């Protein structure tokens, strides 16, 4: 193998062996779940996205074994499945933590402190982007827009919202996650592990008592514009009058 091949991670040797299959009992259980998912669609290949979530709920990421499984039950090639699994960032390609802590570093969150939160979490946890703490609890990643700009800066844990964060609150959050202490999202359903979240995203019911009812909808800050459009007065001023801000010129 040449030095260039080593540096780029390209193997010039024997082709990679086929992925191993799941153990028989796991395969049987996943096949039963997969058939339930496939039955929801007129074309079986439309079930690929939820089936990738299903394999994540088993292994915590989409492995070569998971790709093989999806290809076989849907009659696709592993190349076709891999093309989809590598396109979407919601599918993890390697082992990851029980809690995916995503810090929004898109424009508004970054300006409001998202970049500082991400930098401090990297130092606090001793990991880089898409890396997992040694205890296997937390995988840290920066993500592009949580669609919650009115609560910037926002951190998500397994896709649940933690709004209006600061470096201090974010560090306390990951410390609680690693210590196994109860953590409650700002809004939305109670927190569960990444594998449990993946099964819910595959389309299976969240059986935890009260979890569905707690999912709720948009927060108050997200609905102000809608209320104004309907002619409804907001419950509180959106922006304080300039006279109250101590502006120059007595405004």
Backbone bond lengths (Angstrom), bond angles and torsions (degrees), N, CA, C in turn:
res aa  C-N    CA-C-N  psi(-1)  N-CA   C-N-CA  omega(-1)  CA-C   N-CA-C  phi
1 X - - - 1.461 - - 1.523 109.15 -
2 X 1.324 117.33 134.77 1.454 121.21 -177.84 1.519 110.73 -77.35
3 X 1.332 115.49 162.67 1.460 120.58 177.86 1.517 110.78 -61.62
4 X 1.346 116.70 -38.31 1.466 119.43 179.13 1.522 111.45 -63.22
5 X 1.325 116.34 -38.97 1.468 119.83 179.62 1.517 111.03 -65.14
6 X 1.340 116.71 -39.65 1.460 120.11 178.28 1.518 110.46 -63.58
7 X 1.325 116.98 -43.86 1.450 121.81 -177.10 1.518 112.69 -65.48
8 X 1.314 116.73 -31.93 1.460 120.14 -178.37 1.517 112.55 -95.13
9 X 1.316 117.89 -1.45 1.453 120.69 -179.95 1.509 114.14 73.86
10 X 1.333 117.52 16.34 1.463 122.10 -179.07 1.523 108.91 -90.22
11 X 1.337 116.40 130.04 1.453 120.84 178.00 1.523 109.77 -95.91
12 X 1.315 115.58 129.68 1.458 120.46 178.53 1.525 111.07 -105.81
13 X 1.341 116.44 9.73 1.451 120.58 -178.24 1.518 112.17 -91.52
14 X 1.341 115.34 -144.83 1.456 120.95 -179.07 1.527 110.69 -66.19
15 X 1.324 118.25 145.13 1.464 120.46 177.11 1.531 111.07 -62.64
16 X 1.321 115.78 154.14 1.454 121.01 -178.08 1.528 110.64 -65.67
17 X 1.323 116.13 137.40 1.458 120.55 178.61 1.530 110.56 -66.94
18 X 1.323 117.85 155.82 1.459 120.24 177.22 1.529 111.03 -57.97
19 X 1.324 115.11 149.93 1.463 119.75 -179.29 1.522 110.04 -66.31
20 X 1.333 117.68 144.17 1.464 119.42 174.59 1.512 110.70 -68.96
21 X 1.311 116.04 158.66 1.464 121.13 177.95 1.526 109.18 -87.57
22 X 1.335 115.98 164.82 1.450 120.07 172.02 1.529 109.09 -66.46
23 X 1.329 118.81 154.18 1.465 120.29 170.77 1.532 110.11 -54.17
24 X 1.318 116.22 151.14 1.473 121.04 -171.46 1.518 112.83 -54.39
25 X 1.351 117.39 -43.50 1.465 118.95 -176.96 1.533 111.60 -70.16
26 X 1.340 116.22 -33.60 1.461 119.79 176.90 1.520 110.08 -70.25
27 X 1.320 115.74 -43.18 1.469 120.63 179.41 1.527 110.46 -59.24
28 X 1.324 117.76 -43.60 1.463 120.76 -178.67 1.528 110.86 -63.81
29 X 1.328 116.58 -41.21 1.468 120.47 -179.74 1.526 110.62 -67.17
30 X 1.337 117.08 -43.29 1.457 119.92 -179.92 1.528 111.74 -68.33
31 X 1.329 116.93 -35.38 1.467 119.15 178.17 1.521 111.17 -63.85
32 X 1.335 117.17 -39.39 1.463 120.16 177.85 1.526 110.16 -63.31
33 X 1.343 116.40 -43.79 1.462 119.62 177.51 1.526 110.95 -64.71
34 X 1.322 115.81 -40.36 1.464 119.94 -177.96 1.525 111.39 -63.11
35 X 1.325 117.31 -41.50 1.458 119.69 179.26 1.525 111.61 -63.51
36 X 1.328 116.28 -33.89 1.473 119.84 176.49 1.526 110.42 -64.84
37 X 1.333 116.15 -40.30 1.462 120.43 179.10 1.526 110.71 -69.22
38 X 1.320 117.15 -46.75 1.464 121.49 -177.06 1.524 111.50 -60.46
39 X 1.327 116.79 -33.83 1.461 120.96 -178.23 1.532 112.23 -64.83
40 X 1.300 118.34 -14.14 1.467 120.91 -179.44 1.522 112.37 -80.02
41 X 1.332 117.95 -11.69 1.459 121.33 -170.95 1.525 111.38 -120.06
42 X 1.337 117.25 143.30 1.469 119.24 176.90 1.521 112.67 -69.74
43 X 1.339 117.13 -26.43 1.465 122.56 177.77 1.518 107.02 -120.47
44 X 1.313 117.44 123.05 1.461 120.57 -172.64 1.521 113.19 -59.16
45 X 1.337 118.07 -34.08 1.450 119.11 -176.59 1.525 112.08 -67.09
46 X 1.334 117.27 -16.54 1.463 120.72 176.06 1.520 111.52 -67.43
47 X 1.328 116.96 -14.80 1.461 121.17 -179.71 1.524 112.67 -85.04
48 X 1.329 118.19 3.97 1.459 119.68 -173.49 1.533 112.86 -62.05
49 X 1.315 118.34 -45.12 1.466 119.76 -177.52 1.527 111.74 -59.80
50 X 1.347 119.03 -51.61 1.468 117.20 177.49 1.523 113.36 -63.91
51 X 1.327 118.68 -30.53 1.462 119.29 178.90 1.527 111.12 -70.11
52 X 1.315 117.40 -31.56 1.464 118.91 174.25 1.532 110.50 -66.11
53 X 1.332 116.09 -38.15 1.465 119.07 173.94 1.528 110.49 -63.33
54 X 1.325 116.43 -38.29 1.461 120.12 179.92 1.527 111.01 -61.54
55 X 1.315 117.26 -43.18 1.463 118.70 179.26 1.528 110.59 -67.78
56 X 1.340 117.19 -32.84 1.465 119.86 175.43 1.522 111.49 -64.53
57 X 1.318 116.55 -33.63 1.462 119.13 179.86 1.524 111.25 -68.37
58 X 1.321 116.73 -18.46 1.460 121.15 178.66 1.527 111.62 -89.21
59 X 1.319 116.50 -43.58 1.464 120.20 -172.34 1.525 114.52 -112.77
60 X 1.334 116.65 -11.92 1.457 119.52 -177.44 1.507 113.76 86.40
61 X 1.316 117.17 -3.11 1.450 123.10 175.47 1.526 107.85 -163.64
62 X 1.325 116.37 171.04 1.464 120.80 178.30 1.527 107.55 -92.99
63 X 1.306 115.92 102.72 1.469 121.86 -179.40 1.524 110.17 -89.37
64 X 1.317 115.94 174.03 1.460 120.30 174.10 1.521 110.49 -62.04
65 X 1.327 116.66 -33.30 1.467 119.93 175.82 1.522 110.67 -65.18
66 X 1.340 116.43 -41.85 1.463 120.00 177.94 1.516 112.01 -63.76
67 X 1.335 116.37 -39.71 1.464 120.12 177.60 1.524 110.38 -64.12
68 X 1.323 116.34 -42.06 1.468 119.74 177.82 1.525 110.27 -61.11
69 X 1.327 116.75 -43.23 1.462 120.56 -179.20 1.525 110.55 -60.30
70 X 1.338 116.94 -49.55 1.465 120.21 -178.84 1.523 110.87 -60.71
71 X 1.327 117.03 -41.13 1.463 120.53 -179.78 1.527 111.15 -62.61
72 X 1.322 116.44 -43.27 1.464 119.63 -176.03 1.516 112.28 -69.96
73 X 1.331 118.06 -41.23 1.472 118.36 -176.81 1.523 111.70 -76.26
74 X 1.345 117.48 -19.92 1.465 120.41 -178.70 1.526 112.80 -104.58
75 X 1.329 117.22 -3.61 1.460 119.72 -179.10 1.521 112.51 69.59
76 X 1.331 117.48 33.91 1.454 122.79 178.65 1.524 109.69 -110.17
77 X 1.316 116.59 170.91 1.447 120.15 172.47 1.533 108.79 -88.29
78 X 1.317 116.08 157.46 1.459 118.47 177.26 1.533 110.57 -64.51
79 X 1.325 117.33 -27.84 1.469 120.42 177.21 1.525 110.67 -65.22
80 X 1.320 116.78 -40.75 1.464 120.36 178.74 1.528 110.91 -64.29
81 X 1.329 116.56 -42.78 1.465 120.21 179.72 1.522 110.51 -67.73
82 X 1.323 116.55 -42.09 1.459 120.40 179.75 1.519 111.37 -62.00
83 X 1.328 117.34 -37.73 1.461 120.96 179.23 1.522 111.39 -59.68
84 X 1.319 116.60 -37.24 1.463 120.48 178.88 1.524 110.67 -77.22
85 X 1.326 116.81 -44.61 1.465 120.77 -176.33 1.522 112.13 -63.48
86 X 1.329 117.00 -30.24 1.460 119.94 -179.63 1.520 112.59 -88.96
87 X 1.326 117.62 -9.71 1.465 120.72 -179.61 1.522 111.11 -81.00
88 X 1.336 117.28 -38.70 1.453 122.02 -174.36 1.534 110.77 -97.53
89 X 1.330 115.91 129.60 1.462 119.70 -179.18 1.516 113.02 -73.04
90 X 1.318 117.93 -12.02 1.471 119.47 179.77 1.524 111.84 -73.72
91 X 1.315 117.56 -10.55 1.461 120.59 177.25 1.527 109.03 -100.75
92 X 1.312 115.47 120.34 1.459 120.34 -179.33 1.529 109.16 -81.40
93 X 1.333 116.62 139.67 1.452 120.35 -177.64 1.524 113.07 -101.36
94 X 1.318 117.34 -1.12 1.452 120.74 178.25 1.513 109.69 -148.81
95 X 1.336 117.20 166.26 1.467 120.62 -179.66 1.525 110.92 -52.81
96 X 1.322 115.84 140.01 1.454 120.31 -177.12 1.517 109.84 -143.08
97 X 1.321 115.74 177.65 1.451 121.29 -172.43 1.509 114.37 -80.24
98 X 1.328 114.68 172.02 1.462 120.80 176.12 1.519 111.14 -65.65
99 X 1.341 115.87 -26.37 1.459 120.33 -176.98 1.530 109.37 -129.40
100 X 1.328 115.69 119.72 1.452 122.01 176.03 1.528 107.53 -88.99
101 X 1.309 116.34 108.10 1.461 121.39 -179.17 1.521 107.71 -98.43
102 X 1.326 115.26 108.38 1.453 120.90 -177.47 1.519 110.90 -107.84
103 X 1.312 116.89 125.85 1.462 122.46 179.15 1.518 108.30 -105.89
104 X 1.315 116.43 122.96 1.455 119.57 178.81 1.518 109.18 -72.28
105 X 1.325 115.99 125.45 1.459 121.55 177.20 1.527 110.33 -120.24
106 X 1.331 116.21 20.96 1.447 119.36 174.28 1.525 109.34 -74.56
107 X 1.313 117.68 174.43 1.461 122.46 -162.58 1.523 114.32 -49.89
108 X 1.342 118.18 -58.91 1.457 118.89 -172.88 1.523 111.68 -67.67
109 X 1.328 117.16 -45.39 1.462 119.50 178.59 1.529 110.47 -62.14
110 X 1.324 117.08 -38.64 1.464 119.98 179.44 1.520 110.41 -62.23
111 X 1.336 116.66 -45.84 1.455 120.81 -179.84 1.523 111.25 -63.32
112 X 1.329 116.07 -36.22 1.465 121.10 -177.53 1.524 113.10 -81.97
113 X 1.329 117.69 -3.93 1.459 119.64 176.16 1.507 115.47 128.03
114 X 1.329 118.25 3.71 1.462 120.88 -178.41 1.514 112.87 -62.70
115 X 1.332 117.48 -40.37 1.461 120.25 178.93 1.530 110.59 -62.27
116 X 1.330 116.32 -41.59 1.468 120.04 179.59 1.520 110.61 -65.26
117 X 1.331 117.10 -39.99 1.462 120.84 178.05 1.520 110.34 -61.46
118 X 1.330 116.30 -46.79 1.465 120.07 -177.95 1.528 111.10 -63.21
119 X 1.319 116.90 -43.94 1.455 120.49 179.90 1.527 111.59 -63.14
120 X 1.326 116.70 -41.88 1.465 119.29 -178.67 1.528 111.54 -71.17
121 X 1.335 117.08 -34.50 1.460 119.07 177.49 1.531 110.80 -67.71
122 X 1.307 117.56 -38.84 1.464 119.38 176.90 1.523 110.74 -58.71
123 X 1.317 116.00 -44.87 1.465 119.59 179.90 1.526 111.08 -69.77
124 X 1.330 116.79 -41.44 1.467 121.33 -177.34 1.529 111.73 -65.01
125 X 1.332 116.04 -40.60 1.467 120.90 -177.46 1.526 112.48 -89.28
126 X 1.319 116.89 -17.13 1.458 120.00 -177.95 1.514 113.12 71.88
127 X 1.328 117.02 31.15 1.465 121.20 179.42 1.522 109.29 -133.18
128 X 1.330 115.43 162.46 1.450 121.27 175.04 1.516 110.84 -102.10
129 X 1.311 115.81 -171.04 1.458 120.63 178.64 1.525 110.84 -62.58
130 X 1.332 116.12 133.78 1.469 122.97 -179.72 1.523 112.45 63.04
131 X 1.307 117.10 27.64 1.452 121.34 175.59 1.519 109.83 -113.76
132 X 1.336 115.71 156.91 1.462 122.39 -173.29 1.521 110.18 -116.65
133 X 1.325 115.48 141.89 1.458 120.25 177.74 1.531 110.02 -63.86
134 X 1.339 117.95 152.13 1.465 120.57 -176.17 1.524 114.03 -57.66
135 X 1.337 118.08 -26.87 1.462 120.28 179.65 1.523 112.45 -80.06
136 X 1.333 117.94 -2.24 1.462 121.18 177.75 1.514 113.97 75.07
137 X 1.308 117.52 14.23 1.467 119.94 -175.24 1.523 113.02 -88.54
138 X 1.337 116.96 -43.91 1.468 120.46 -169.91 1.519 111.05 -126.22
139 X 1.321 115.89 128.88 1.462 122.27 167.71 1.514 107.21 -108.83
140 X 1.317 116.30 126.25 1.461 121.53 -177.31 1.523 109.67 -101.06
141 X 1.324 115.74 136.98 1.459 119.47 177.00 1.521 109.67 -150.87
142 X 1.318 116.00 149.93 1.461 118.83 169.54 1.520 107.18 -93.56
143 X 1.303 115.74 141.34 1.458 120.17 -177.31 1.523 109.81 -129.49
144 X 1.317 114.24 157.49 1.456 121.11 -176.56 1.514 110.64 -97.49
145 X 1.302 116.57 103.75 1.464 125.73 172.37 1.528 112.68 62.78
146 X 1.316 113.75 114.77 1.472 120.80 175.31 1.518 111.73 -90.59
147 X 1.347 117.82 5.61 1.470 122.52 -176.59 1.522 110.33 57.95
148 X 1.321 115.44 39.19 1.467 121.01 178.80 1.519 109.46 -141.25
149 X 1.342 116.30 43.72 1.457 121.43 -173.18 1.527 112.46 -60.39
150 X 1.328 117.22 -26.86 1.460 119.66 -179.09 1.525 111.82 -74.10
151 X 1.312 117.86 -3.44 1.469 121.95 176.03 1.531 111.39 -120.98
152 X 1.321 116.16 21.77 1.465 120.30 -175.93 1.532 111.16 -63.64
153 X 1.350 115.02 146.12 1.474 129.18 -3.68 1.524 111.12 -83.65
154 X 1.312 115.13 142.11 1.464 122.23 -173.04 1.527 110.78 -114.41
155 X 1.326 114.52 138.80 1.463 122.55 171.76 1.519 106.83 -117.12
156 X 1.325 117.05 140.32 1.464 120.45 175.23 1.513 109.32 -117.02
157 X 1.322 115.56 140.70 1.459 121.63 174.02 1.523 106.89 -121.28
158 X 1.313 116.13 115.10 1.481 121.20 -176.34 1.528 110.77 49.65
159 X 1.332 115.26 40.49 1.463 125.15 175.04 1.523 113.70 73.08
160 X 1.314 118.57 13.50 1.466 121.13 172.54 1.525 108.94 -101.53
161 X 1.338 115.98 145.26 1.457 122.03 -171.11 1.531 113.75 -82.12
162 X 1.319 114.56 135.51 1.458 122.91 167.19 1.530 105.53 -126.69
163 X 1.344 114.68 102.11 1.451 121.73 -168.38 1.527 112.35 -89.03
164 X 1.340 114.10 161.64 1.474 122.33 171.00 1.526 111.50 49.72
165 X 1.309 115.95 50.95 1.459 119.95 -175.33 1.535 111.95 -83.75
166 X 1.310 114.65 159.90 1.456 123.54 171.76 1.530 107.01 -127.70
167 X 1.321 118.22 166.66 1.465 118.17 175.13 1.517 112.72 -56.16
168 X 1.321 117.13 -38.01 1.464 120.22 -178.68 1.519 111.51 -68.68
169 X 1.338 117.07 -45.31 1.470 119.21 -179.22 1.522 110.83 -67.57
170 X 1.335 117.53 -35.48 1.471 120.43 179.20 1.523 110.97 -67.14
171 X 1.322 116.84 -39.55 1.467 119.24 178.05 1.530 110.76 -67.17
172 X 1.324 117.12 -38.77 1.466 119.68 175.93 1.526 110.83 -63.76
173 X 1.330 116.28 -36.74 1.466 121.29 179.06 1.523 111.27 -61.65
174 X 1.325 117.65 -50.89 1.466 119.03 -177.81 1.524 110.89 -68.66
175 X 1.333 117.80 -31.42 1.467 119.83 176.32 1.527 110.21 -63.81
176 X 1.337 116.87 -40.90 1.463 120.62 178.99 1.525 110.57 -65.86
177 X 1.313 116.82 -40.84 1.461 120.45 178.75 1.524 111.09 -60.96
178 X 1.310 116.47 -44.40 1.470 120.51 -178.01 1.524 111.73 -69.86
179 X 1.339 116.45 -29.24 1.463 120.22 -178.83 1.523 112.66 -87.10
180 X 1.341 116.84 -4.69 1.459 119.96 179.49 1.515 113.88 78.40
181 X 1.331 116.86 17.52 1.462 119.80 178.34 1.520 110.87 -81.03
182 X 1.324 116.11 155.79 1.459 121.55 -178.91 1.519 109.61 -64.57
183 X 1.316 115.74 129.44 1.457 122.28 178.50 1.518 107.72 -126.17
184 X 1.321 116.98 128.69 1.460 121.19 -178.51 1.521 109.86 -115.71
185 X 1.331 118.05 127.16 1.462 120.36 176.45 1.521 111.46 -60.81
186 X 1.306 116.00 158.24 1.458 120.73 175.87 1.516 110.99 -60.39
187 X 1.300 116.56 -38.71 1.469 123.08 177.94 1.516 107.38 -153.92
188 X 1.309 115.64 157.85 1.451 119.19 179.47 1.515 112.77 100.86
189 X 1.314 114.80 -171.89 1.461 121.75 -173.72 1.523 110.98 -70.35
190 X 1.325 116.86 157.20 1.471 119.68 175.02 1.521 110.97 -58.44
191 X 1.308 115.52 151.97 1.456 121.31 -177.24 1.529 110.93 -72.49
192 X 1.332 115.94 142.46 1.466 121.25 172.36 1.523 107.61 -137.77
193 X 1.319 116.87 174.35 1.456 119.75 -176.45 1.527 110.46 -70.19
194 X 1.324 115.12 166.03 1.459 120.22 -178.75 1.532 111.26 -62.49
195 X 1.322 116.87 -39.53 1.462 119.34 178.70 1.528 110.68 -64.00
196 X 1.323 117.18 -42.22 1.466 119.77 178.18 1.522 110.69 -65.30
197 X 1.330 116.53 -39.42 1.468 120.11 177.18 1.530 110.43 -61.46
198 X 1.328 116.59 -41.58 1.465 120.62 -179.24 1.527 111.08 -62.15
199 X 1.315 117.12 -37.98 1.473 119.12 179.03 1.528 110.96 -67.43
200 X 1.317 116.87 -38.01 1.464 119.85 176.51 1.524 109.89 -63.88
201 X 1.341 117.02 -42.62 1.463 120.50 178.80 1.523 111.91 -66.80
202 X 1.317 117.25 -22.52 1.467 120.29 175.15 1.523 111.54 -73.46
203 X 1.335 116.54 -9.62 1.462 120.32 175.75 1.500 115.09 105.38
204 X 1.331 117.16 14.18 1.460 119.86 178.90 1.531 109.63 -97.84
205 X 1.326 117.83 147.16 1.463 120.34 -172.50 1.522 112.75 -63.48
206 X 1.311 114.23 146.93 1.458 120.95 171.26 1.527 106.23 -86.04
207 X 1.308 116.37 107.75 1.470 121.12 -172.03 1.522 113.43 -88.25
208 X 1.327 117.89 0.55 1.461 119.83 179.71 1.525 110.05 -68.81
209 X 1.286 116.82 136.32 1.459 121.36 -177.23 1.525 110.75 -60.28
210 X 1.323 115.93 125.35 1.448 121.86 176.28 1.507 115.31 79.96
211 X 1.321 118.67 -3.65 1.464 120.79 -174.56 1.527 111.80 -67.17
212 X 1.323 117.70 -41.93 1.462 120.56 -177.93 1.523 110.41 -67.10
213 X 1.320 116.76 -43.68 1.464 120.35 179.63 1.519 111.77 -63.08
214 X 1.326 115.97 -32.01 1.472 120.35 -178.29 1.514 112.35 -76.43
215 X 1.322 117.80 -10.80 1.463 119.84 -176.74 1.515 111.13 -61.07
216 X 1.327 117.08 -38.67 1.457 121.12 173.21 1.515 113.02 59.97
217 X 1.323 114.78 -155.26 1.450 120.65 -178.89 1.504 110.32 -139.77
218 X 1.317 115.61 -144.79 1.457 120.52 -177.94 1.525 110.05 -69.65
219 X 1.323 115.50 150.71 1.450 121.09 176.79 1.513 111.69 -78.36
220 X 1.330 117.73 168.09 1.473 121.37 -177.24 1.522 113.38 -54.99
221 X 1.335 117.62 -41.25 1.468 119.60 -178.28 1.524 111.53 -63.65
222 X 1.324 116.89 -28.94 1.465 120.54 -179.01 1.520 111.95 -76.44
223 X 1.315 117.22 -19.12 1.461 121.05 -173.19 1.519 113.80 -101.57
224 X 1.344 117.72 -2.69 1.461 119.61 -177.38 1.521 111.19 -60.90
225 X 1.330 117.11 -46.17 1.455 120.27 -179.94 1.517 112.15 -60.80
226 X 1.326 117.41 -38.84 1.460 120.61 178.79 1.528 110.71 -65.35
227 X 1.336 116.47 -41.53 1.465 118.92 179.82 1.527 111.28 -64.69
228 X 1.338 116.36 -39.43 1.461 119.60 178.26 1.525 110.46 -64.87
229 X 1.338 115.98 -41.44 1.464 120.15 179.26 1.524 111.35 -61.74
230 X 1.317 116.27 -30.57 1.470 120.66 178.54 1.527 112.70 -84.55
231 X 1.337 116.32 -2.55 1.447 119.63 -178.31 1.509 113.94 84.07
232 X 1.324 116.91 12.43 1.459 120.50 -179.74 1.526 108.75 -90.11
233 X 1.319 117.97 137.74 1.473 118.99 177.43 1.522 110.16 -73.38
234 X 1.322 117.26 140.72 1.469 119.21 175.21 1.513 110.43 -67.10
235 X 1.322 116.04 155.42 1.465 120.43 -179.07 1.514 112.07 -71.06
236 X 1.308 117.86 -23.10 1.459 121.90 -178.82 1.517 108.21 -147.10
237 X 1.321 117.88 156.28 1.473 119.73 179.11 1.520 110.93 -57.06
238 X 1.313 116.46 138.39 1.460 121.08 177.62 1.522 109.98 -76.76
239 X 1.334 116.08 -45.53 1.458 122.25 177.04 1.518 107.91 -131.04
240 X 1.297 117.42 133.07 1.458 119.74 179.22 1.528 110.37 -64.97
241 X 1.331 118.12 143.20 1.469 119.70 174.32 1.521 110.46 -55.36
242 X 1.339 116.22 145.86 1.461 119.60 -175.18 1.517 111.65 -61.32
243 X 1.340 118.10 -27.63 1.457 120.68 179.85 1.511 111.39 -62.69
244 X 1.338 117.48 -21.64 1.450 121.35 -177.99 1.535 111.63 -92.40
245 X 1.329 117.07 -4.37 1.457 119.72 -175.85 1.516 113.59 -96.17
246 X 1.344 116.42 -3.99 1.460 118.81 -179.71 1.504 112.37 73.04
247 X 1.352 117.11 31.93 1.458 121.32 -179.76 1.502 111.97 -68.19
248 X 1.313 115.85 165.52 1.449 120.36 -179.13 1.513 110.93 -70.91
249 X 1.331 115.91 154.82 1.446 119.66 176.44 1.504 113.38 75.62
250 X 1.334 117.75 13.64 1.445 120.32 176.74 1.498 114.33 75.51
251 X 1.353 116.15 12.68 1.474 119.16 -179.73 1.522 110.32 -76.92
